[in-house]
Amino acid sequence: MAVLAVQNLTKVYKSHKVLDNITLTIDSPGIWALVGPNGVGKTTFLNVITNILPTTSGTVELVGKPNKDSSVFKEVAFLQDNTVLFDYLTGHDHLKYICDVQKIHKDKIKEVAEYVGMEGYLKKTVGNYSLGMKQHLLLAMSLINEPKLLLLDEPLNGLDPSSAILMRGILLKLAENGTSILLSSHNLAEIDRVTKQILFLKDGKLTVVDMNQFEETYYNFVLSDYEILKRLLIEHGYEVKQDSLRLQLKLESDQLDRVIDLIKTEGVQIFDIQKEKIGSEKIYKEIFSGAQYEKNPV
Amino acid sequence: MKYFLFECKKMTKKRSVLITIILSVVAMLGYYVFNYSVADRFQKWRILDLENSQIEYPKKIAEDQLELEEAEKAGDSARALELQRTIGIYKNMLEEKRFDWENIHANNWAAIAQKQYEYLDKTVAISKSQNSPSAYWLDHQPISLFTVRASAEEHRLLAETGVKPLVQANTFLYYHPTAYDKFTGEALEFWEESTKRYGMQGFHFLYQIIPSFVIPFVILIGCFVFGNNISAEATKKRKGLNLYAVLPLKRHSLFLAKFCSGLLFTILFVFFIFCLPLFASLVTTGLGSLQIPVLMYDGPAESLLGMLKSTILNEWTDEFHFITLGKYLGIVLVLTFALIFLMFSVYFLLSLFFKNPSVNAAILLIGTFFGMTVLPKSPFNPFTYVDLHKVINGEFAVFHFNEAINVTNGLILLCTVGLLVTVLCYLRFRRYVVE
């Protein structure tokens, strides 16, 4: 049984085809990132999946049942943007209501609040929350029923670095424990850290890309002398870029040792080396600037 | 039930609800206090007038008495006759004023009502014997005999029960205004000012304001505050409805929770606002008697042959009766429940189409006004029943010659239409999407 099965899904909004005959199946735990520029239809796609918006044509099944069956949300959760929160209620009120609807024991509120790190402001009204605090509450509301499928719409919005690290850790742990996660995000660096499975949405079409095929590793060297070394590395066939502060080389991991030896033999001092993996960002630029790439439309 | 309680909790935590309640409380208490002060002024004027008369009239009589003696000494018989008549009039007036003054001080309202009843009853008898509509005319326009008859009966009942009546601006014209009076121009203005009644006590104040459409107006405010619990959660900035959409929650449960919580709070709000004068009266003059008689129109009498009732009103023979204020308020209470249900369901339906509460309130207000004024008064027109007072006292039934315009039919129609509109609300809600 697929956790998420989308068949020939089309959504037309004001005569514009936002989603065009999309088919997608997720049948194993893991994290999938839905990527696309603003207004491309990422939120619409998630809203249609969860039946918040009706489909124009096609079918959507969640955990083996049609998405029109509200009982699917016993096993599915959707983290939406913070406009769904009620400013005049407390975080506790929100979580208690979800416990009531999901028939979950109230003890779970404290547990999940501690898990996402919001126990300190659980009893404060949401109107007084910061953007990050609201995001924590939304996450807690999504996790409280331990879903099999977790959909997240821009979950990293408004999070400070420590919260982003926490969110990333939670998502990775959930995936490890068997949850299928589909998240939309603009934060490509964060996406690179949590998943290699990217769904690009463009012109209503979904393209799935396994980033393992496209991931490139770059090493940034801070050196005592750049000019001699740059010439030497180019002569040895390395791809070199240089700016005033660093020398950037695209390397496979087994080539690093050889490059360091080469630098040492030339008597140049290494002050610092930084590793940088470039994946989704590069593909993103290529896809959305119209450049050619090898794609797998789904 | 838990969903319903959650919706109730949301209502209680909204700041806009608190502000509206505070403003409504201030407005209603202000209205009561203002009305109380006007009534109190009239009452004090009456007492002052009675007290002054006890000083001024004997003085005037004594002066006239001296003048009379001088006129008799001088042999001025014409002047003496005139003075004797004046002294007689003043003595009568003094006696009447003393009677009122003493009984008001003794709180003996029955005696005052009895005296007024006797006067009015005599007026009716004279009118009938002389075949003239009334013994009292305003600006060449007679007071309807129906009004005199009804006023006499009212005072007879007041004399029987001995309850303190409502304060009336003009204590000389102690008539009960009725729909049979057809005054125009200055006479109408004078009549309305003179016969206007003010309730100082809690229940009497409610009786005074019910005919002024205060109830539908308060219901409208209630709908405005509590009837937007779907539309307010489906705007671009607030999409609370989308939260419910991703929970294992049946749509009809959510609809019922939202509709019933809004309806309950509207009912509580309306009754709370109308309880305020009762609470306030506890620190002023008390709740008042529920034995005050309330006029009910019965229309043309049935012919002796048992044939159909006439379709011509006749102030000489048309029938009426009185019920107690307690019974009247009980009927108002029941009809108000039904009216709240109808108005709330209509407002709720509007709110599912238009997200701006002010637009919905304006449409409901204009629609109600149109329905009341332009549409014919019919038992099948739900807006007929917005004027609770005229439905309960039978004025609509009598003046439109349609006995079907009554409380029972009103209850059935308001509840049926309310139920149909609620079903429409649900159908609309099922297809409701937050874009």
Interface residues (C-beta under 8 A of the other chain):
Chain A: N47 T50 N51 I52 L53 P54 S70 S71 V72 F73 K74 V76 A77 F78 Q80 D81 T83 V84 L85 F86 Y88 L89 D93 Y97 I98 D100 V101 Q102 T125
Chain B: K2 Y3 F6 K9 K10 K13 K14 R15 K236 K237 R238 K239 G240 N242 L243 A245 V246 L247 P248 L249 K250 R251 V433 V434 E435
